[in-house]
Amino acid sequence: MIVAVPKETFPGENRVALMPANVPALLKAGIEIVVESGAGASALQQDVAYVSQGAAVEDDRTRLLSRADVLLMVRGPGADTNFPQSDLNALRPGAALIAFLEPLAEPDLMKSLAGRNLTLFAMDLIPRVTRAQQMDTLSSMAMLAGYKAVLLAAQAAPRMFPLMMTAAGTFTPAKVFVIGAGVAGLQAIATARRLGAVVEAYDLRPAVKEQVESLGARFVELDLKTDEAETSGGYARQQTDDFYRVQRELLSQHLAKSDVVITTAAVPGKRAPVLISRDIFENLRPGSVVVDLAAEKGGNCSLTKPGEQILVDGVTVIGPVNLPSEVPLHASQMYSKNISTFLQFLLQDGALNVDTSDEIIRESLVAHGGRLVNAAVLKALKGE
């Protein structure tokens, strides 16, 4: 079986799906690894490093894709809305693609790909269960995004984060408010605390209070009903418009006292909830900074512009996109470990074992045998 690793085509994508260090373990499973020349260059991995670990390097992209039994990528079709048609045409029927696919947001595209008789595994649908922790790419990438978000805020803020007592006077610490205490939010809390900020955090899931407080932040509790705030897979559940309206009103007083606001709220396959509307934004302090990690999904702040840093009424709003790609070495190390562990989990006697009785396989498998098979994607296709 040939496993191919092409160079990423998405603009600004510096990650690579497989690092040289993870090649030997896959070779021991009896498969062949072929990497497109230059695929790892942006992540500081040269072709010679792959060859030294036993992989082959291919200069011809079309030849690479046409030979592949399994294709490993960071951004596949769906996660890259301009995925090259020529790449799809090069794949042979029956080939498997393992990558970020955004299948809940792009169900029509997934149906089209299924029609090409491609087997699709979405790394962004790996369930958050104990057995799958080493395959959880969403958590890996969210951790990096949370870290980078604080650095962006610190760079843009007109004040320093830590308490400082100097001969020229005492500077009070910055007040950072983090909305969403998932993996990205928790890493943002930890990073802001390391820089010396006073941190508050809010999440509609009360169960994360202990985690927030363990990092030295204060957990903000709002008078909202949150019994069904979390899905069985560990992700936030989409709420009603009325819920978000009341939530915004209750959050406004905390936002008005903050120097930095970092938002991380997202719902898989849906537009990000707006938590900072225009009227609430007007109450933010001049000089404060908003870093919106949901920018790619429409933004938690109504003024966010994806990929831009703007100044509105004295407040800086940053809408970063693809933050993990800005630390490509470690992002690639983490993703490569996740995807190679997943591939080894799928392999049985040198072939893919598509056993849908297993939760991990069932939840991540989008298409197989010429049809869509994922229940969540099928619901999304119906608009549910």
Secondary structure, 3 states (H helix, E strand, C coil): CEEEECCCCCCCCCCCCCCHHHHHHHHCCCCEEEEECCCCHHHCCCHHHHHHCCCEEECCHHHHHHHCCEEEEEECECCECCCCHHHHHHCCCCCEEEEECCCCCCHHHHHHHHHCCCEEEEHHHCCCCHHHHHHCHHHHHHHHHHHHHHHHHHHHCCCCCCCEEECCEEECCCEEEEECCCHHHHHHHHHHHHCCCEEEEECCCHHHHHHHHHCCCEECCCCCCCCCCECCCCCECCCCHHHHHHHHHHHHHHHCCCCEEEECCCCCCCCCCCCECHHHHCCCCCCCEEEECCHHHCCCECCCCCCCEEEECCEEEECCCCHHHHCHHHHHHHHHHHHHHHHHHHEECCEECCCCCCHHHHHHEEEECCEECCHHHHHHHCCC
